[in-house]
Amino acid sequence: MILNPLRLYRRRQRLLREALEEAQYLRRRHGDDALLAARDQLRRSELTSWGRQVMERAVKLLQSKV
């Protein structure tokens, strides 16, 4: 398998962008309880692996902003 560095870079940028959007959405919807809401969503069993990565990154973003 050949790794394409440009593809990996784009995937990482997409992950960061989606996590930032999710964190902003949670802040607008839940206000000060956004971190708790993100952790609750992270516990859900029906999350895909991509969704789990996005939510983990969103939790990190919300923790750093608190």
N, CA, C and O atoms as a GROMACS GRO file, in nm:
protein
  264
    1MET      N    1   0.083  -0.118   0.000
    1MET     CA    2   0.000   0.000   0.000
    1MET      C    3   0.088   0.124   0.000
    1MET      O    4   0.180   0.136   0.081
    2ILE      N    5   0.060   0.214  -0.089
    2ILE     CA    6   0.137   0.337  -0.100
    2ILE      C    7   0.061   0.448  -0.029
    2ILE      O    8  -0.057   0.472  -0.056
    3LEU      N    9   0.129   0.516   0.063
    3LEU     CA   10   0.066   0.627   0.136
    3LEU      C   11   0.083   0.756   0.056
    3LEU      O   12   0.192   0.789   0.011
    4ASN      N   13  -0.026   0.825   0.041
    4ASN     CA   14  -0.026   0.952  -0.031
    4ASN      C   15  -0.027   1.064   0.073
    4ASN      O   16  -0.128   1.084   0.141
    5PRO      N   17   0.083   1.137   0.086
    5PRO     CA   18   0.090   1.242   0.190
    5PRO      C   19  -0.013   1.353   0.170
    5PRO      O   20  -0.063   1.409   0.268
    6LEU      N   21  -0.046   1.384   0.047
    6LEU     CA   22  -0.144   1.489   0.022
    6LEU      C   23  -0.283   1.444   0.069
    6LEU      O   24  -0.359   1.523   0.125
    7ARG      N   25  -0.315   1.318   0.046
    7ARG     CA   26  -0.443   1.265   0.091
    7ARG      C   27  -0.452   1.264   0.244
    7ARG      O   28  -0.556   1.298   0.301
    8LEU      N   29  -0.343   1.226   0.310
    8LEU     CA   30  -0.340   1.227   0.456
    8LEU      C   31  -0.354   1.369   0.511
    8LEU      O   32  -0.424   1.391   0.611
    9TYR      N   33  -0.289   1.464   0.446
    9TYR     CA   34  -0.298   1.604   0.488
    9TYR      C   35  -0.442   1.655   0.475
    9TYR      O   36  -0.494   1.721   0.565
   10ARG      N   37  -0.506   1.624   0.362
   10ARG     CA   38  -0.644   1.670   0.339
   10ARG      C   39  -0.740   1.606   0.439
   10ARG      O   40  -0.833   1.671   0.487
   11ARG      N   41  -0.717   1.478   0.470
   11ARG     CA   42  -0.802   1.410   0.567
   11ARG      C   43  -0.788   1.474   0.705
   11ARG      O   44  -0.887   1.493   0.775
   12ARG      N   45  -0.666   1.508   0.743
   12ARG     CA   46  -0.643   1.573   0.872
   12ARG      C   47  -0.707   1.711   0.876
   12ARG      O   48  -0.766   1.749   0.977
   13GLN      N   49  -0.696   1.785   0.768
   13GLN     CA   50  -0.758   1.918   0.762
   13GLN      C   51  -0.910   1.907   0.770
   13GLN      O   52  -0.974   1.989   0.835
   14ARG      N   53  -0.966   1.806   0.705
   14ARG     CA   54  -1.110   1.786   0.711
   14ARG      C   55  -1.154   1.751   0.852
   14ARG      O   56  -1.258   1.798   0.898
   15LEU      N   57  -1.076   1.669   0.920
   15LEU     CA   58  -1.106   1.632   1.058
   15LEU      C   59  -1.105   1.757   1.147
   15LEU      O   60  -1.196   1.776   1.228
   16LEU      N   61  -1.004   1.840   1.133
   16LEU     CA   62  -0.996   1.962   1.214
   16LEU      C   63  -1.112   2.056   1.185
   16LEU      O   64  -1.169   2.116   1.276
   17ARG      N   65  -1.147   2.069   1.057
   17ARG     CA   66  -1.256   2.159   1.018
   17ARG      C   67  -1.390   2.110   1.073
   17ARG      O   68  -1.468   2.189   1.126
   18GLU      N   69  -1.417   1.980   1.060
   18GLU     CA   70  -1.543   1.926   1.109
   18GLU      C   71  -1.551   1.932   1.261
   18GLU      O   72  -1.659   1.956   1.316
   19ALA      N   73  -1.440   1.911   1.330
   19ALA     CA   74  -1.439   1.918   1.475
   19ALA      C   75  -1.464   2.061   1.522
   19ALA      O   76  -1.536   2.082   1.619
   20LEU      N   77  -1.407   2.157   1.453
   20LEU     CA   78  -1.429   2.297   1.488
   20LEU      C   79  -1.576   2.335   1.467
   20LEU      O   80  -1.635   2.405   1.549
   21GLU      N   81  -1.633   2.289   1.356
   21GLU     CA   82  -1.775   2.316   1.330
   21GLU      C   83  -1.863   2.252   1.437
   21GLU      O   84  -1.960   2.313   1.483
   22GLU      N   85  -1.830   2.130   1.476
   22GLU     CA   86  -1.908   2.060   1.578
   22GLU      C   87  -1.897   2.132   1.713
   22GLU      O   88  -1.997   2.147   1.783
   23ALA      N   89  -1.777   2.176   1.748
   23ALA     CA   90  -1.757   2.248   1.875
   23ALA      C   91  -1.836   2.379   1.875
   23ALA      O   92  -1.897   2.414   1.976
   24GLN      N   93  -1.834   2.451   1.764
   24GLN     CA   94  -1.909   2.576   1.755
   24GLN      C   95  -2.059   2.551   1.764
   24GLN      O   96  -2.131   2.627   1.829
   25TYR      N   97  -2.106   2.445   1.699
   25TYR     CA   98  -2.248   2.410   1.706
   25TYR      C   99  -2.288   2.377   1.850
   25TYR      O  100  -2.391   2.423   1.898
   26LEU      N  101  -2.206   2.299   1.918
   26LEU     CA  102  -2.236   2.262   2.056
   26LEU      C  103  -2.236   2.384   2.148
   26LEU      O  104  -2.318   2.394   2.239
   27ARG      N  105  -2.144   2.477   2.124
   27ARG     CA  106  -2.141   2.600   2.205
   27ARG      C  107  -2.267   2.683   2.183
   27ARG      O  108  -2.323   2.737   2.279
   28ARG      N  109  -2.311   2.694   2.057
   28ARG     CA  110  -2.433   2.771   2.029
   28ARG      C  111  -2.555   2.704   2.090
   28ARG      O  112  -2.642   2.771   2.145
   29ARG      N  113  -2.562   2.573   2.081
   29ARG     CA  114  -2.681   2.502   2.126
   29ARG      C  115  -2.686   2.483   2.277
   29ARG      O  116  -2.793   2.494   2.337
   30HIS      N  117  -2.572   2.454   2.340
   30HIS     CA  118  -2.571   2.419   2.482
   30HIS      C  119  -2.502   2.522   2.572
   30HIS      O  120  -2.508   2.511   2.694
   31GLY      N  121  -2.439   2.619   2.513
   31GLY     CA  122  -2.375   2.724   2.594
   31GLY      C  123  -2.264   2.668   2.681
   31GLY      O  124  -2.171   2.604   2.632
   32ASP      N  125  -2.273   2.693   2.812
   32ASP     CA  126  -2.169   2.650   2.905
   32ASP      C  127  -2.164   2.498   2.923
   32ASP      O  128  -2.063   2.444   2.968
   33ASP      N  129  -2.271   2.430   2.888
   33ASP     CA  130  -2.276   2.285   2.902
   33ASP      C  131  -2.232   2.212   2.774
   33ASP      O  132  -2.261   2.094   2.758
   34ALA      N  133  -2.164   2.280   2.685
   34ALA     CA  134  -2.125   2.220   2.558
   34ALA      C  135  -2.029   2.103   2.578
   34ALA      O  136  -2.038   2.002   2.508
   35LEU      N  137  -1.937   2.115   2.672
   35LEU     CA  138  -1.843   2.007   2.697
   35LEU      C  139  -1.914   1.882   2.748
   35LEU      O  140  -1.880   1.770   2.707
   36LEU      N  141  -2.011   1.900   2.835
   36LEU     CA  142  -2.088   1.785   2.885
   36LEU      C  143  -2.168   1.720   2.772
   36LEU      O  144  -2.176   1.598   2.765
   37ALA      N  145  -2.225   1.802   2.685
   37ALA     CA  146  -2.302   1.748   2.573
   37ALA      C  147  -2.212   1.671   2.477
   37ALA      O  148  -2.252   1.567   2.424
   38ALA      N  149  -2.091   1.722   2.454
   38ALA     CA  150  -1.998   1.653   2.365
   38ALA      C  151  -1.956   1.518   2.425
   38ALA      O  152  -1.945   1.419   2.353
   39ARG      N  153  -1.933   1.515   2.554
   39ARG     CA  154  -1.895   1.388   2.618
   39ARG      C  155  -2.011   1.290   2.615
   39ARG      O  156  -1.989   1.169   2.599
   40ASP      N  157  -2.134   1.339   2.629
   40ASP     CA  158  -2.250   1.251   2.618
   40ASP      C  159  -2.261   1.192   2.478
   40ASP      O  160  -2.289   1.073   2.462
   41GLN      N  161  -2.238   1.274   2.378
   41GLN     CA  162  -2.244   1.224   2.240
   41GLN      C  163  -2.132   1.124   2.213
   41GLN      O  164  -2.150   1.030   2.135
   42LEU      N  165  -2.019   1.143   2.276
   42LEU     CA  166  -1.906   1.053   2.257
   42LEU      C  167  -1.934   0.915   2.314
   42LEU      O  168  -1.877   0.816   2.268
   43ARG      N  169  -2.020   0.907   2.414
   43ARG     CA  170  -2.055   0.779   2.475
   43ARG      C  171  -2.153   0.697   2.392
   43ARG      O  172  -2.174   0.579   2.421
   44ARG      N  173  -2.212   0.756   2.290
   44ARG     CA  174  -2.313   0.686   2.211
   44ARG      C  175  -2.249   0.570   2.134
   44ARG      O  176  -2.139   0.582   2.082
   45SER      N  177  -2.320   0.460   2.130
   45SER     CA  178  -2.264   0.340   2.068
   45SER      C  179  -2.276   0.341   1.915
   45SER      O  180  -2.203   0.268   1.848
   46GLU      N  181  -2.367   0.420   1.860
   46GLU     CA  182  -2.386   0.417   1.715
   46GLU      C  183  -2.294   0.512   1.638
   46GLU      O  184  -2.312   0.531   1.517
   47LEU      N  185  -2.197   0.572   1.705
   47LEU     CA  186  -2.103   0.659   1.636
   47LEU      C  187  -2.012   0.578   1.544
   47LEU      O  188  -1.967   0.469   1.580
   48THR      N  189  -1.986   0.631   1.426
   48THR     CA  190  -1.890   0.568   1.337
   48THR      C  191  -1.749   0.603   1.384
   48THR      O  192  -1.732   0.688   1.472
   49SER      N  193  -1.650   0.539   1.328
   49SER     CA  194  -1.512   0.569   1.368
   49SER      C  195  -1.476   0.714   1.332
   49SER      O  196  -1.404   0.780   1.407
   50TRP      N  197  -1.526   0.762   1.218
   50TRP     CA  198  -1.499   0.901   1.179
   50TRP      C  199  -1.569   0.996   1.276
   50TRP      O  200  -1.510   1.095   1.319
   51GLY      N  201  -1.694   0.967   1.308
   51GLY     CA  202  -1.768   1.051   1.402
   51GLY      C  203  -1.702   1.054   1.539
   51GLY      O  204  -1.702   1.157   1.606
   52ARG      N  205  -1.648   0.941   1.580
   52ARG     CA  206  -1.579   0.934   1.709
   52ARG      C  207  -1.454   1.022   1.708
   52ARG      O  208  -1.425   1.092   1.805
   53GLN      N  209  -1.379   1.018   1.597
   53GLN     CA  210  -1.260   1.103   1.586
   53GLN      C  211  -1.297   1.250   1.590
   53GLN      O  212  -1.231   1.330   1.656
   54VAL      N  213  -1.404   1.286   1.521
   54VAL     CA  214  -1.450   1.426   1.518
   54VAL      C  215  -1.490   1.470   1.659
   54VAL      O  216  -1.452   1.578   1.704
   55MET      N  217  -1.567   1.386   1.728
   55MET     CA  218  -1.614   1.422   1.861
   55MET      C  219  -1.498   1.429   1.961
   55MET      O  220  -1.498   1.516   2.048
   56GLU      N  221  -1.401   1.338   1.950
   56GLU     CA  222  -1.285   1.344   2.040
   56GLU      C  223  -1.209   1.475   2.020
   56GLU      O  224  -1.166   1.537   2.117
   57ARG      N  225  -1.193   1.515   1.894
   57ARG     CA  226  -1.123   1.641   1.866
   57ARG      C  227  -1.207   1.760   1.914
   57ARG      O  228  -1.151   1.858   1.963
   58ALA      N  229  -1.338   1.753   1.900
   58ALA     CA  230  -1.426   1.860   1.946
   58ALA      C  231  -1.419   1.873   2.098
   58ALA      O  232  -1.419   1.984   2.150
   59VAL      N  233  -1.412   1.760   2.168
   59VAL     CA  234  -1.398   1.764   2.314
   59VAL      C  235  -1.267   1.832   2.352
   59VAL      O  236  -1.264   1.913   2.444
   60LYS      N  237  -1.160   1.800   2.281
   60LYS     CA  238  -1.031   1.865   2.309
   60LYS      C  239  -1.039   2.015   2.286
   60LYS      O  240  -0.984   2.094   2.363
   61LEU      N  241  -1.107   2.055   2.178
   61LEU     CA  242  -1.122   2.198   2.150
   61LEU      C  243  -1.204   2.267   2.259
   61LEU      O  244  -1.170   2.377   2.303
   62LEU      N  245  -1.310   2.202   2.303
   62LEU     CA  246  -1.394   2.261   2.407
   62LEU      C  247  -1.321   2.268   2.540
   62LEU      O  248  -1.340   2.363   2.616
   63GLN      N  249  -1.238   2.170   2.570
   63GLN     CA  250  -1.159   2.171   2.693
   63GLN      C  251  -1.058   2.285   2.693
   63GLN      O  252  -1.035   2.349   2.795
   64SER      N  253  -0.998   2.309   2.577
   64SER     CA  254  -0.897   2.413   2.571
   64SER      C  255  -0.959   2.552   2.580
   64SER      O  256  -0.892   2.647   2.622
   65LYS      N  257  -1.085   2.566   2.542
   65LYS     CA  258  -1.153   2.696   2.547
   65LYS      C  259  -1.215   2.726   2.684
   65LYS      O  260  -1.252   2.840   2.712
   66VAL      N  261  -1.225   2.625   2.768
   66VAL     CA  262  -1.289   2.644   2.901
   66VAL      C  263  -1.196   2.707   2.997
   66VAL      O  264  -1.232   2.730   3.113
   0.00000   0.00000   0.00000
